[in-house]
Amino acid sequence: FFAARGGGEPLLDILTWENPKETGMLFVSGVMLYVVTNVLNLGLMMVIGIIAILQLLLFRVAKYIQDKGIALSGVDLKKEFVVTPKPETVSTVVHVVGDMFRLVEETIKSLALSKDYLRLLEGFVTLIFVSAVGRVMDLPSLLLLVWTLSFVVLPVYKQNEAMFDGLLGGVEKLKGE
């Protein structure tokens, strides 16, 4: 799967930890966003404002240090200090999320219009299960769980690909019997 895709996929590169520093920063920033908005109960706009103020202070301190000759000589601060993600990464994430929502919508439509009552029952039970999970776990915590799993599942699969493929092969044999 991964060899066939090749390099150059921004989202796949992030989720497979091709650049550990960039991926780690992105993962920690997502967890920190959860902590700040959910645990500390700060609004998202307030968080964006605080980040903008901290970025302004960081640039001023870096420029001061550069002007005094203490450090950062010859460094273009506009190019080196970039806090926002690349547009390609944001675009890819938006496309993936949009595709997931469309897939869920199409699945619900096909279940609702199906004459296969067993499939309809399966879908109904799945939706009840999802509702029960929503009752036990709030959406931000669920999103944090999905966020964390998205950074963990692919590397674990890549490291143990032969084992997982063997397990899946055994399951397929049992289904065939």
N, C-alpha and C positions, 0 to 999 in steps of 0.2 A: 504494500500500500504506500509506504513512505518513499520507497525507491522509485516508484512509478510517478509520483508527484514531482520529484525533483525539488530544486531550491527556488527561491524567489517568491514564495507565497508568504506574505507578511504575517497573517494570522497563524498559519501552520508553523512558521519559524518561531513565533512567540510561544505557542503552546507546546512545542517540542524542545524549548530551551536552547535553541541554536546560539543565541547570544544571552548567556546567563545574566549578565549585568542588566541588560534592557528588560528581560523577562522578569527578573527579580524586582526591579523597580516598579514595573507595571503591576505585578502581583501585590506587592506591599502597598502601592497606592490604592488599589481596590479595597484591600482590607482596612486601610486607614480611613478611607471614605466611609466604610460601614461603621467603624468605631466612632468617627466624628459625628456622623449624622444620626446614628441610632443610639449609641451608648451615651454620648455627650449631648444628644438632642439639639444639635445645631442645624439650622436650615441649610439647604444646599446652596442657596445664593450667598449666605453668610460665609460658607466654606470657600466658594469661588472668590469672594472679596478678600478673605484672609490670605488665600494663595497669591492673589494679585499683589497685595501689600508686601508679602514676604518676598515675592519675586522682585519687586521694586527695590526693597532693601538689599537683597542679594546683589543685584546689579550695581547699586550705589557703592556697596562695600568692595565689590570686586574692582570697580573702576577706581576707587580711592587707593586700593592696594596696588593696582597697576600704575597709577599716576605717581605714587611715592617710590616706585621701583622695588617694592618689597618682594613681589611675585607676579606671575602672570604676564611677564614682559613678552611681547610679540604674539600674544593670544588675541584673536578677534572675538571679543565677548559676545557680539551679536550671533556668531555662528556656533560658539562653543557652549553657551549657556542656553539650552533650549529645554523648556519645561513641558510644552504641549506635545502631544503625539503627532506623528506624521499623518498627513491627510489620507494617504493610502490605507493606513492601519484603521483609521476611523471609518473610512468608506467600507472597508472589508467587514468590519464588525457590524456596521449598520445593515449591510447586505445579508450577512449571516442571520442576524436577529430577525430581519424582515422575512427571510426564507423560512425560518422556524415558525413564525406566526402564520404565514400562508399555509405551511404544511399542517399545522394544528387545525386551522380553519377548514381546509379541504378534507381532513380526516373526519372532523365533526360533521361536515355536510354529507360525506359519503355514508357515515354511520346512520345519520338521521334519515336518509333516503333509501337505506338498504332494506331488502326484503328477507335477508338472512337474519333470523331472530337470534341465533346464537352469537353472531358477530355484534348485533345490536346490544345484547345482554353484556358481552365482554366490554364494549365501549361504555355502557352505563355503569358497570362495576368499576371500571378504571376512573371514570369521572367522579364517582362517589369516593374512591380511594384518594384522589387528588384533593377533593374537598375536605376529607378527614385530615390529610396532611396539613392543609391550610388552616384547619382549626387548631391543630397542635403547634404549628410552627408559623410564625409571621413571615410575610413576604421578604423583608430585608434579610432575615436569617436564612431563609431558603435561597435567596440570591447569593449570599455569602457562601453557602454550601456548594452551590453550582459553580461559583467563581473559583473556589478552592479546588474542586474536583476537575475543572477544566484545565488547571495547571498541573495536576498530578496524574490523571488517567493516561494520557498519551506517553509521557516518559516511562511510566511503569510498564505500559504495554510494549514499548520499544525495547526495553531491557529484558523482558520476558516473553518476547514474541513467539518463540517456538513452543513454550509451555502453554500459552493461551490458545494458540492455533491447535495444539494437540487436544486440549480440553474441548474446544469447539468442534473438532473433528469427532470426538467421542460422543458428544451430544447429538450431532447430526446422524451418527450411526444408530443411536438409540431411537431417534425419531423415525428412521427408515424401517425399523423392525416392527 
